[in-house]
Each structure stands twice: as structure tokens, then as C-alpha cells.
């Protein structure tokens, strides 16, 4: 995983078609910081619509995106590809992590071909894995 040198509390955006996985990720984030804002989406299209708004892009806060890789309709690859212009507009304030329970080695290599993807995490998420995310974006716990 790559690391950044940011020191602010980020806003978390969680994207997963599994509502239990969204709930678990939210709880894990709150284990580390009750101050972190969390927005959840059960579809990549809804997340993309939210993240494409001018208000979101122009907001100067750090954002951590945790997206599932395998979802119906629009998968994590399509979401990450479509966020490229948003990532550039946010000047490094968007930190993307991809999560999956069943990614093959080729898919993991493909995920890391995107320069703006910081890391890959296997499901299920845990306190240890969330700690890795927090360490990578380096905000105070």
C-alpha cells in the first residue's frame, strides 16, 4: 500500500452492494474515530453521482473511498475509471481503496495499475485492515 502525508480527519465513502459489509465497515471506522463522517452507497452509480457534484469536488476535505470490486450493474473497476477526472480535480484529497472477497491475482494487478488507488483489502474487513487504511492516509486517531 502507498502512504500519503495528510493529517486531517477524512470523510469516508463506502460502496458495496452487501449491506452487511457496509454496516461492518462503518462500525470499524467508528472504532477508530467517532468524528469521521461516513456516507454509504449500495450501488456504484449512486456513489459516482454523489462524487460528481461540484459541491463534493470543491469541498476541501480529505476523502477515503472504500469500494467493493464485484458489484452488479457497475463494478469497482468502472467506478474507479470514471473517478479519474474527479481524482485529478480533488488534487490528491481522494484516497481510493478497493475491497473484495474473491479477487483473482490479475484483478489485483489491474487495480494497482490505477495510480490513484492506494490499496487493496480482502474481505472481510477487520480492525487491523482498517488500521492499515488509516495509517495509509495518516490522520490522527
C-alpha positions in Angstrom: 0.0 0.0 0.0 1.1 3.5 -0.7 1.0 6.2 2.0 0.2 9.9 1.9 1.2 12.6 4.4 -2.2 14.1 5.2 -3.1 14.9 8.8 -6.9 15.7 8.7 -9.9 13.6 9.5 -11.2 12.3 6.2 -14.7 11.7 5.2 -15.3 8.1 4.3 -17.4 7.0 1.3 -18.3 3.3 1.3 -19.6 1.5 -1.8 -20.8 -2.1 -1.6 -23.9 -4.0 -2.7 -23.7 -6.0 0.5 -25.5 -4.0 3.2 -23.8 -6.1 6.0 -20.4 -5.2 4.6 -21.3 -1.5 4.6 -22.5 -1.8 8.2 -19.3 -3.6 9.3 -17.1 -1.1 7.6 -19.0 1.8 9.2 -18.6 0.2 12.7 -14.8 -0.4 12.1 -14.3 3.2 11.1 -16.1 4.5 14.2 -13.9 2.2 16.3 -11.0 4.5 15.3 -12.8 7.8 15.2 -16.3 8.9 16.1 -15.6 12.2 14.3 -15.1 10.7 10.9 -18.0 11.3 8.5 -19.3 8.3 6.6 -21.5 8.2 3.6 -22.6 4.8 2.3 -23.9 3.7 -1.1 -25.2 0.3 -2.2 -24.5 1.0 -5.9 -21.5 2.4 -7.7 -23.8 4.6 -9.8 -25.2 6.4 -6.8 -21.7 6.9 -5.4 -20.5 8.2 -8.7 -23.5 10.6 -9.0 -22.7 11.9 -5.5 -19.0 12.3 -6.2 -19.5 14.0 -9.5 -21.3 17.0 -7.9 -19.5 20.4 -7.8 -20.1 20.6 -4.1 -18.3 17.3 -3.5 -15.3 18.1 -5.8 -14.8 21.6 -4.5 -15.0 20.6 -0.8 -11.5 20.8 0.6 -11.7 17.8 3.0 -9.8 14.6 2.6 -12.0 11.7 1.4 -11.3 8.0 1.7 -13.3 5.8 -0.8 -13.6 2.1 0.0 -15.3 0.3 -2.9 -16.2 -3.3 -3.4 -14.8 -4.7 -6.6 -17.6 -7.1 -7.7 -21.0 -5.4 -7.8 -23.9 -5.8 -10.3 -24.5 -3.1 -12.9 -21.3 -1.1 -12.4 -18.3 -2.8 -10.7 -15.4 -1.3 -8.8 -13.3 -1.1 -12.0 -15.8 1.0 -13.8 -16.2 3.3 -10.7 -12.5 3.8 -10.3 -12.1 4.5 -14.0 -14.9 7.1 -14.0 -13.5 8.8 -11.0 -10.2 9.6 -12.7 -11.3 13.2 -13.6 -12.7 13.7 -10.1 -9.5 12.5 -8.6 -7.5 15.0 -10.6 -9.9 17.8 -9.7 -9.5 17.0 -6.0 -5.7 17.4 -6.1 -4.8 14.3 -4.1 -7.6 14.7 -1.5 -9.3 11.4 -2.7 -7.8 8.2 -1.4 -9.1 5.0 -3.0 -9.0 1.5 -1.6 -10.6 -1.5 -3.3 -12.0 -4.4 -1.3 -13.1 -7.8 -2.4 -13.7 -11.3 -1.1 -12.8 -13.0 -4.3 -10.4 -11.0 -6.5 -8.0 -13.1 -8.6 -4.3 -12.0 -9.0 -5.0 -10.5 -12.4 -7.7 -8.3 -11.0 -5.5 -7.2 -8.1 -2.7 -6.2 -10.6 -5.3 -4.3 -12.6 -6.5 -2.4 -9.5 -2.9 -1.3 -8.8 -2.5 -0.1 -12.4 -4.5 2.9 -11.4 -2.1 5.4 -9.9 -4.7 6.8 -7.6 -5.6 3.5 -5.9 -3.8 3.3 -2.6 -4.5 -0.2 -1.6 -6.4 -3.5 -1.9 -8.0 -5.2 1.1 -9.5 -8.7 1.3 -12.9 -9.1 2.8 -14.0 -9.4 5.5 -12.7 -6.1 6.8 -11.3 -6.1 10.3 -9.8 -3.6 12.8 -6.3 -4.5 11.6 -7.3 -3.8 8.0 -9.0 -0.5 8.9 -5.9 0.5 10.8 -3.9 -0.1 7.6 -6.2 2.3 5.8 -5.9 4.9 8.5 -2.1 4.5 8.5 -2.0 5.0 4.7 -3.9 8.3 4.9 -2.2 9.2 8.2 -4.8 11.1 10.1 -4.8 11.3 13.9 -6.7 8.6 15.6 
